[in-house]
Amino acid sequence: MHNHFAFLSEWGNNALDFSKRPGSAILPTTHFIVCAIVIGKADVPCVLPVLEAVSKRHFNGGQIDSEMISSDHIKRKQILEDLEELPFQIFSVIVDKRQLIGEGLRYKGSFFKFLHGLADRELFRIFPDLEMFTGQIQDETFMKGFVSYVQQNHIANLFNESSFGFIAAQDSLMVQTAGFIAGTLARCYDETVITDQRADFIEVLKRKVVTIRFWPDAFEHNLISRPQPGPSFDPLLSELSVNLANDFLHRKSADRAPQAIDQVSTLSYLLFHFRHIDPVRYITSFELMEHIRARKGKNVSLHYFQTKVIAPLRDAGVLIASSSRGYKLPASEQDLYDFVSHSNTIIEPMLSRVKRFRDQVHIASDGKIDVLAADEYKVIRKVIDF
């Protein structure tokens, strides 16, 4: 059964000849963007009236169209703010076409096949069961091949259902909204339309982003200005945090276990905020749990979040700092000390209680019972006896 709808759109062209100058028939975009608006089935009825109001307010009742707004950045931000509270999430794949140096990718057919696999893998690892919709498909587009790719690689069965539907873009406010956000992301990353207001756009969209997958996935994709080295930002430590996070995401990309999906989703959220919002900011447990709830459609407990999401990420080698303010990828030595200090406030009292418990039983039993005698407790015994 489909629990989520995904409404897909695209931005950019497949031109790969960057020697063309302004005035050419087709000026190549530097990036190609695939964007999906993902929404729970039950939320659709409350979203459509708001989109209709956005259409009337900003487009005279016509299509929600990024190109119509063009460089009117004030109006674009107003539209994004009107969309901010709606219960959908944003998935996107952003490819820097200039980095496609392999000869096999210099042809549009190979280029789209590469994109099909990338978008499919990233989208379905977060949302295994989707009913997808896109606008009317024309020849020579990414979507035409993507539909065939999904149908061939996601055969409906008892455990995994996926299907595609087609809606004329002018009849689908959802598809139009996906296109508007794709166009907005283009103004954040594509060199042909990039704007100085891009940080403002991302600031509005940040809570709605479930993941943005960049290719190639380089640390330099940061949207924010990279902080100067200092007490709050260590470039080498920051790069290590990002690389370890990306390594986990790559290794777990095909894992369909619900807990693994929650781990991938949470880490993607932490990584996006680190690289594009604020590498110094901690994110509260509530915000991260709400991110999981929005994707799953149900609440998760704090115990589940701590033991089944954060703990396994750390066990897998991902660096996650924590304090009373929440969680983040570490960017400085202080972040590391925050984690150790926060852990110490938990570990030290627990060890003290275990020691008192052990001593009381040991004395009362005339030394006959040592609750830490078992080999499985040797680490605790070593620490307490030190």
C-alpha positions as CSV (number, residue, x, y, z in Angstrom):
1,M,0.0,0.0,0.0
2,H,1.3,3.4,-0.9
3,N,1.7,5.7,2.1
4,H,3.3,8.6,0.3
5,F,2.8,10.5,-3.0
6,A,5.8,12.0,-4.8
7,F,5.3,14.7,-7.3
8,L,8.4,15.1,-9.5
9,S,9.8,17.9,-11.7
10,E,13.1,18.7,-13.3
11,W,15.2,21.8,-14.1
12,G,18.0,22.3,-16.5
13,N,19.0,20.8,-19.8
14,N,21.1,18.0,-21.1
15,A,23.5,20.2,-23.0
16,L,27.1,19.3,-22.1
17,D,29.1,21.5,-24.5
18,F,30.1,24.4,-22.2
19,S,32.1,26.1,-24.9
20,K,28.9,27.7,-26.2
21,R,28.5,31.4,-25.5
22,P,25.5,33.6,-24.7
23,G,23.4,33.9,-27.9
24,S,23.8,30.3,-28.8
25,A,20.6,28.3,-29.6
26,I,21.0,26.3,-26.4
27,L,22.9,27.8,-23.5
28,P,23.9,24.9,-21.3
29,T,23.0,25.0,-17.6
30,T,25.8,24.1,-15.3
31,H,23.6,21.9,-13.2
32,F,20.7,19.5,-13.7
33,I,18.2,19.2,-10.9
34,V,15.5,16.6,-10.1
35,C,13.1,17.6,-7.4
36,A,10.3,15.7,-5.7
37,I,7.6,16.9,-3.3
38,V,6.9,14.0,-1.0
39,I,3.7,14.0,1.0
40,G,1.6,11.6,3.0
41,K,-1.7,10.6,1.4
42,A,-3.7,11.8,4.3
43,D,-2.2,15.3,4.0
44,V,-3.1,16.0,0.4
45,P,-6.6,17.4,1.1
46,C,-5.2,20.1,3.5
47,V,-2.4,21.1,1.1
48,L,-4.4,21.7,-2.1
49,P,-6.4,24.7,-0.8
50,V,-3.2,26.4,0.3
51,L,-1.6,25.9,-3.1
52,E,-4.7,27.2,-4.8
53,A,-4.4,30.3,-2.6
54,V,-0.7,30.7,-3.6
55,S,-1.7,30.4,-7.2
56,K,-4.3,33.2,-6.8
57,R,-2.2,35.4,-4.7
58,H,1.0,35.3,-6.8
59,F,0.1,34.0,-10.2
60,N,-3.4,35.4,-10.8
61,G,-4.8,31.9,-10.5
62,G,-2.4,30.5,-13.1
63,Q,0.4,28.0,-12.9
64,I,2.9,28.1,-10.0
65,D,5.8,28.8,-12.2
66,S,9.4,29.6,-11.2
67,E,10.3,31.1,-14.5
68,M,7.4,33.7,-14.2
69,I,9.0,34.9,-10.9
70,S,12.4,34.9,-12.5
71,S,14.7,37.4,-10.6
72,D,12.0,38.8,-8.4
73,H,13.6,37.4,-5.2
74,I,11.3,39.2,-2.8
75,K,8.3,37.5,-4.3
76,R,10.1,34.2,-4.5
77,K,10.8,34.3,-0.8
78,Q,7.2,35.3,-0.1
79,I,6.0,32.2,-2.0
80,L,8.4,29.9,-0.2
81,E,7.2,31.3,3.1
82,D,3.6,30.6,2.1
83,L,4.6,27.0,1.4
84,E,6.7,26.6,4.6
85,E,4.1,25.2,7.0
86,L,2.7,22.7,4.5
87,P,3.3,19.0,5.5
88,F,5.5,18.0,2.5
89,Q,9.2,17.2,2.3
90,I,11.6,18.0,-0.4
91,F,13.9,15.4,-2.1
92,S,16.4,16.6,-4.7
93,V,19.3,15.4,-6.7
94,I,21.6,18.1,-8.0
95,V,24.3,17.2,-10.5
96,D,27.1,19.5,-11.6
97,K,27.3,18.6,-15.2
98,R,30.7,20.2,-15.6
99,Q,32.1,17.4,-13.5
100,L,30.9,14.7,-15.9
101,I,34.3,14.2,-17.5
102,G,33.9,10.6,-18.4
103,E,33.5,10.2,-22.2
104,G,30.6,7.9,-21.7
105,L,28.6,10.7,-20.0
106,R,29.2,13.3,-22.8
107,Y,26.1,12.0,-24.6
108,K,22.6,12.9,-23.4
109,G,21.5,9.2,-23.4
110,S,24.3,8.1,-21.1
111,F,23.9,11.3,-19.1
112,F,20.2,10.6,-18.4
113,K,20.8,6.9,-17.6
114,F,23.4,8.0,-15.0
115,L,20.8,10.4,-13.5
116,H,18.1,7.7,-13.5
117,G,20.1,5.4,-11.4
118,L,21.2,8.2,-9.0
119,A,17.7,9.6,-8.5
120,D,16.1,6.1,-8.1
121,R,18.7,4.9,-5.6
122,E,18.5,8.1,-3.4
123,L,14.7,8.4,-3.5
124,F,13.8,4.8,-2.8
125,R,16.2,4.4,0.0
126,I,14.3,7.0,2.0
127,F,10.8,6.2,0.7
128,P,10.6,2.5,-0.3
129,D,6.9,2.7,-1.3
130,L,5.8,5.6,-3.4
131,E,3.1,6.5,-5.8
132,M,4.7,9.0,-8.1
133,F,3.3,11.6,-10.4
134,T,4.9,13.9,-13.0
135,G,3.7,16.2,-15.7
136,Q,3.0,15.2,-19.2
137,I,6.2,13.7,-20.5
138,Q,7.8,14.9,-23.8
139,D,10.6,13.4,-25.8
140,E,14.2,14.1,-24.8
141,T,13.5,14.6,-21.1
142,F,14.8,13.1,-18.0
143,M,11.4,12.0,-16.8
144,K,10.6,9.9,-19.9
145,G,13.5,7.6,-19.2
146,F,13.0,7.7,-15.4
147,V,9.5,6.4,-15.6
148,S,10.8,3.3,-17.6
149,Y,13.7,2.9,-15.2
150,V,11.4,2.9,-12.1
151,Q,8.9,0.5,-13.7
152,Q,11.7,-1.9,-14.6
153,N,13.5,-1.8,-11.3
154,H,10.6,-1.6,-8.8
155,I,8.2,-4.4,-9.6
156,A,5.2,-4.3,-7.3
157,N,5.1,-7.1,-4.8
158,L,3.9,-7.7,-1.2
159,F,6.8,-5.8,0.2
160,N,7.6,-3.0,-2.2
161,E,5.1,-1.1,-4.3
162,S,5.9,1.7,-6.7
163,S,4.0,3.2,-9.6
164,F,3.9,6.2,-11.8
165,G,1.0,8.4,-12.8
166,F,0.9,11.2,-15.2
167,I,-0.8,14.6,-14.8
168,A,-0.7,17.5,-17.1
169,A,1.5,20.0,-15.3
170,Q,-1.1,22.8,-15.7
171,D,-3.6,20.6,-13.8
172,S,-1.3,19.6,-10.9
173,L,-0.5,22.2,-8.3
174,M,1.8,19.6,-6.7
175,V,3.9,19.1,-9.8
176,Q,4.0,22.8,-10.3
177,T,5.2,23.3,-6.8
178,A,7.9,20.7,-7.3
179,G,8.9,22.7,-10.4
180,F,9.0,25.9,-8.5
181,I,11.3,24.5,-5.8
182,A,13.5,23.0,-8.5
183,G,13.8,26.4,-10.1
184,T,14.5,27.9,-6.7
185,L,17.3,25.4,-6.0
186,A,18.7,26.3,-9.4
187,R,19.1,29.9,-8.2
188,C,21.1,28.5,-5.3
189,Y,23.5,26.4,-7.3
190,D,23.4,26.9,-11.1
191,E,25.9,29.4,-12.3
192,T,23.6,30.7,-15.1
193,V,20.9,31.9,-12.7
194,I,22.6,31.9,-9.2
195,T,21.7,34.7,-6.9
196,D,23.1,36.4,-3.8
197,Q,19.7,35.7,-2.1
198,R,20.2,31.9,-2.2
199,A,21.0,31.6,1.5
200,D,17.6,33.3,2.2
201,F,15.8,30.7,0.1
202,I,17.5,27.8,1.8
203,E,16.8,29.2,5.2
204,V,13.1,29.0,4.4
205,L,13.3,25.6,2.9
206,K,15.6,23.9,5.5
207,R,13.0,22.3,7.6
208,K,11.3,20.7,4.6
209,V,14.4,19.1,3.1
210,V,14.6,15.3,3.7
211,T,17.7,15.1,1.5
212,I,19.6,16.9,-1.2
213,R,22.0,14.6,-3.0
214,F,24.8,16.3,-4.8
215,W,27.0,14.8,-7.4
216,P,29.9,14.9,-7.1
217,D,29.6,15.0,-3.4
218,A,32.4,17.5,-2.6
219,F,32.8,19.4,0.6
220,E,33.0,22.6,-1.5
221,H,29.2,22.4,-2.2
222,N,28.6,24.4,1.0
223,L,26.0,27.1,0.3
224,I,27.0,29.1,3.3
225,S,30.3,31.0,3.5
226,R,32.9,28.7,5.0
227,P,33.7,30.0,8.5
228,Q,37.2,31.2,9.2
229,P,39.4,28.8,11.1
230,G,39.2,29.4,14.8
231,P,37.9,28.1,18.1
232,S,34.5,27.3,16.6
233,F,35.6,25.9,13.3
234,D,38.4,23.5,12.5
235,P,38.5,22.8,8.7
236,L,40.3,19.4,9.0
237,L,37.9,18.2,11.7
238,S,34.9,19.5,9.7
239,E,36.0,17.7,6.6
240,L,36.5,14.5,8.6
241,S,33.0,14.8,10.0
242,V,31.5,15.3,6.5
243,N,33.6,12.4,4.9
244,L,32.6,9.9,7.7
245,A,28.9,10.9,7.3
246,N,29.0,10.5,3.5
247,D,30.8,7.1,3.9
248,F,28.0,5.8,6.1
249,L,25.3,7.1,3.7
250,H,27.1,5.4,0.7
251,R,27.4,2.1,2.6
252,K,23.8,2.1,3.8
253,S,22.2,3.3,0.6
254,A,20.7,-0.1,-0.2
255,D,19.7,-1.1,3.3
256,R,15.9,-1.3,3.5
257,A,15.6,-2.0,7.3
258,P,13.3,0.6,8.9
259,Q,15.9,1.6,11.5
260,A,18.6,2.0,8.8
261,I,16.3,4.2,6.8
262,D,15.8,6.4,9.9
263,Q,19.5,6.5,10.5
264,V,20.1,7.6,6.8
265,S,17.3,10.2,7.0
266,T,18.6,11.7,10.3
267,L,22.2,11.8,9.2
268,S,21.3,13.4,5.8
269,Y,19.4,16.0,7.8
270,L,22.4,16.7,10.1
271,L,24.7,16.8,7.1
272,F,22.5,19.2,5.1
273,H,22.3,21.6,8.1
274,F,26.1,21.4,8.7
275,R,27.0,22.2,5.1
276,H,24.2,24.6,4.1
277,I,22.7,26.3,7.2
278,D,25.1,26.6,10.1
279,P,28.0,24.2,11.0
280,V,28.0,25.6,14.6
281,R,24.3,25.1,15.3
282,Y,23.0,22.2,17.4
283,I,19.7,20.6,16.3
284,T,17.3,19.5,19.1
285,S,16.1,15.9,19.5
286,F,12.6,17.2,19.0
287,E,13.5,18.6,15.5
288,L,15.2,15.4,14.5
289,M,12.4,13.2,15.7
290,E,9.9,15.4,14.0
291,H,11.9,14.9,10.8
292,I,11.5,11.2,11.2
293,R,7.8,11.5,12.0
294,A,7.1,13.5,8.9
295,R,8.7,10.8,6.7
296,K,7.2,7.8,8.6
297,G,3.8,9.3,9.3
298,K,4.0,8.3,13.0
299,N,5.8,9.5,16.1
300,V,9.0,7.9,17.5
301,S,10.0,7.8,21.1
302,L,13.1,9.5,22.5
303,H,14.4,6.1,23.6
304,Y,14.0,4.8,20.1
305,F,15.7,7.8,18.6
306,Q,18.7,7.6,21.0
307,T,19.2,3.8,21.0
308,K,18.2,2.9,17.4
309,V,19.2,5.9,15.5
310,I,22.0,8.0,17.2
311,A,23.7,5.1,19.0
312,P,24.1,2.9,15.8
313,L,25.4,5.9,13.8
314,R,28.1,6.4,16.4
315,D,28.8,2.7,16.6
316,A,29.4,2.8,12.8
317,G,32.1,5.4,13.2
318,V,30.0,8.6,12.4
319,L,31.1,11.5,14.5
320,I,28.1,13.0,16.2
321,A,28.5,15.6,19.0
322,S,25.8,16.1,21.6
323,S,25.1,18.5,24.4
324,S,22.0,19.8,26.2
325,R,21.3,21.8,23.0
326,G,21.0,18.7,20.8
327,Y,23.1,17.0,18.2
328,K,25.4,18.0,15.3
329,L,28.4,17.0,13.3
330,P,31.5,18.3,15.1
331,A,33.2,21.3,13.6
332,S,35.6,22.1,16.4
333,E,37.4,20.7,19.4
334,Q,34.8,22.3,21.6
335,D,32.1,20.2,19.9
336,L,34.2,17.1,20.8
337,Y,34.5,18.2,24.4
338,D,30.8,18.9,24.5
339,F,30.1,15.3,23.7
340,V,32.6,14.0,26.2
341,S,31.3,16.4,28.9
342,H,27.7,15.5,28.2
343,S,28.5,11.8,28.3
344,N,30.4,12.3,31.5
345,T,27.3,13.7,33.2
346,I,25.6,10.4,32.5
347,I,28.4,7.8,32.8
348,E,30.1,9.1,36.1
349,P,26.9,9.0,38.2
350,M,25.9,5.6,36.8
351,L,29.3,4.1,37.6
352,S,29.1,5.6,41.1
353,R,25.7,4.0,41.7
354,V,27.0,0.6,40.4
355,K,30.0,0.8,42.7
356,R,27.8,1.6,45.7
357,F,25.4,-1.2,44.8
358,R,28.3,-3.7,44.4
359,D,30.0,-2.6,47.7
360,Q,26.8,-2.9,49.7
361,V,26.1,-6.4,48.5
362,H,29.7,-7.4,48.8
363,I,29.8,-6.3,52.5
364,A,26.4,-7.8,53.4
365,S,27.3,-11.2,51.9
366,D,30.7,-11.3,53.7
367,G,32.4,-11.1,50.4
368,K,30.7,-14.0,48.9
369,I,28.8,-12.1,46.2
370,D,30.5,-9.8,43.7
371,V,27.9,-8.7,41.1
372,L,30.7,-7.6,38.8
373,A,32.5,-10.9,38.9
374,A,31.2,-12.2,35.5
375,D,33.6,-11.8,32.6
376,E,31.0,-9.7,30.7
377,Y,31.5,-6.9,33.3
378,K,35.2,-6.8,33.3
379,V,35.4,-3.4,31.7
380,I,33.1,-1.9,34.4
381,R,35.1,-3.7,37.0
382,K,38.4,-2.4,35.7
383,V,37.0,1.2,35.7
384,I,35.6,1.0,39.2
385,D,38.6,-0.7,40.7
386,F,41.0,1.8,39.1
